[in-house]
C-alpha cells in the first residue's frame, strides 16, 4: 500500500479550509469538510491513479494528478510508492499558479 505524504503547504490549505468553514458555517461544518478531505486522500492509498492527470501543461509534465473533492482540488504526484499531496485548493481558484509558486 502506498504511503500518503501531506506537504506543509497542503496541511496549511486544509487548516485554512477548516478555519473558513468554522468562521462562516460553524464547527460541525468545519469538521465535516476536513473529514471529507482526509477520507478522499486516504482512498488514494488504494487507488493512487484515481485522480486525473493535470491538464495544465507544467503540472502535466511533472506527472501531477488532480483529485476532485467536492469543490476542492487536490494536486498530488506519485513518487515511487509514495503519494505526495502538494496542495488542496478551491477548484474555482487558479490552482496551477498555487503549485508553481512553491517551486
N, C-alpha and C positions, 0 to 999 in steps of 0.2 A: 504494500500500500504506500502511496506517495505521501511525503511529509509536506504539510502546509506551513509556509513561512510568510508571516504578515509583516511587511515593511513598516518602519516607523511612520512613514507618510500615510500609509493605508490605515494604520491604527489611529492616527490623528484625524483622518477623514471620518472614520467610524465614530470616534468620540464627538466630533462636530455634528454629525447626523443625530446622535443621541441628544446632544445639548439643544439643538434646534427643535427636535420633536418635544423634548421636555418643556422648553420655553413656550412653544406655540400650541401644543395639544395636551401635554401632561406626561407624567412619569410612566403611565401604563403604555402610552403610545411609543415613548422612547424605548422602553424595554422590548416591546413587540418588534419595533423596527430593527433594533440591534440583533435580537434573536433570529429574525428572518435572514439578516445578512450572514450571520455566523452559520446558520443551518445550510444556506446555499453554498457558502465557502467550504463547509465540511463535506458536502456531496462531491466536491471536486476531487477529494481523495480517491473515491471510487470511479469517478468519471472525469478524469482530467482533461479530456478533449471535448467536453460538453459545451464549452464556450466557443463561439465562432471566431475565426481569425479576424483580427482588426482590419478594417478597410482603409484606415489612414496609412499612407504609404510607408512612413517612417516606422510606425508601430508594427506594420506587417513584416517589414524587413527584419525586425528584431524578433519576430516569432511571437509577438504578443497576441493574446486572445482576449475576448470580451465576454463576460458573463452578465446577463441582464438579471437584476434582482429588483423586481418592481420598477420603480422609476430610477433606480441606481444602476450604474455600470461599474463592474469590477474589471480592472485591467490586470491581467496576470500573464505569466510565462512559465513554461515548463523548462526546468534546468536539471537535466539528468532525471533522478527520481523525485526531485523537489518541485513543488508548485509555489512560485513566488508571487505573492499578491502585492502589486505596486501601488495601486490607487483604488479607491471606491468613491465615485463621484456621481452627482446628479446627471442623468443622461442628457438633460437639456443643456448642460454646460459644454464648453469646448474642451472636452476631456482629453483629446490628444495633446493640447498645449500644457495641461497639468503635468502630464508624464514627461514631456520634453523639458520642462523647467527643472526636473530632478537630475538630469544628466550633467 
